Amino acid sequence: MAGQTCIRGMRVPVSLVLNLVANGQTPETIIEDYPYLEPEDIQRSLQYTGQRSPHPG
């Protein structure tokens, strides 16, 4: 996936999940559209972003 971080070895980039959430999709609607994802995948995507963001300081 051109160096993009993916979910659990799938070809689903974390950035896709983050964009869906940023555009107002709920975890439930994301899972409806991508049934191979689990709620934990979405939560971990959000946590990954929080770990990668620079902290004010």
C-alpha positions as CSV (number, residue, x, y, z in Angstrom):
1,M,0.0,0.0,0.0
2,A,2.8,2.4,-0.9
3,G,4.1,2.5,2.7
4,Q,0.7,3.4,4.3
5,T,-0.1,2.0,7.7
6,C,-2.8,-0.7,7.3
7,I,-5.2,-2.4,9.6
8,R,-4.2,-5.9,10.8
9,G,-2.3,-6.8,7.7
10,M,-5.3,-6.0,5.5
11,R,-5.1,-3.8,2.5
12,V,-7.2,-1.2,4.4
13,P,-5.2,2.0,5.2
14,V,-5.7,3.6,8.6
15,S,-6.1,6.9,6.7
16,L,-9.3,5.5,5.0
17,V,-10.9,4.8,8.4
18,L,-9.8,8.2,9.7
19,N,-11.2,10.0,6.7
20,L,-14.5,8.2,7.2
21,V,-14.7,9.2,10.9
22,A,-13.7,12.8,10.0
23,N,-16.5,12.9,7.5
24,G,-19.1,11.9,10.2
25,Q,-19.3,8.2,9.7
26,T,-20.0,6.2,12.9
27,P,-18.2,3.0,13.6
28,E,-21.4,1.2,13.0
29,T,-21.8,2.6,9.5
30,I,-18.2,2.0,8.7
31,I,-18.6,-1.7,9.6
32,E,-21.7,-1.9,7.5
33,D,-19.7,-0.7,4.5
34,Y,-16.6,-2.7,5.4
35,P,-17.9,-5.8,7.2
36,Y,-14.4,-7.3,7.5
37,L,-13.5,-4.6,9.9
38,E,-14.2,-4.9,13.6
39,P,-15.0,-2.1,16.1
40,E,-11.5,-2.6,17.6
41,D,-9.9,-1.8,14.2
42,I,-11.6,1.6,14.2
43,Q,-10.6,2.3,17.8
44,R,-7.0,1.3,17.1
45,S,-6.9,3.5,14.1
46,L,-7.9,6.5,16.2
47,Q,-5.4,5.6,18.9
48,Y,-2.7,5.3,16.3
49,T,-3.3,8.8,15.1
50,G,-3.2,10.1,18.7
51,Q,0.1,8.4,19.2
52,R,1.5,9.9,16.0
53,S,0.3,13.5,16.6
54,P,2.8,16.0,18.0
55,H,2.0,17.0,21.5
56,P,1.9,20.7,22.4
57,G,4.5,21.6,24.6
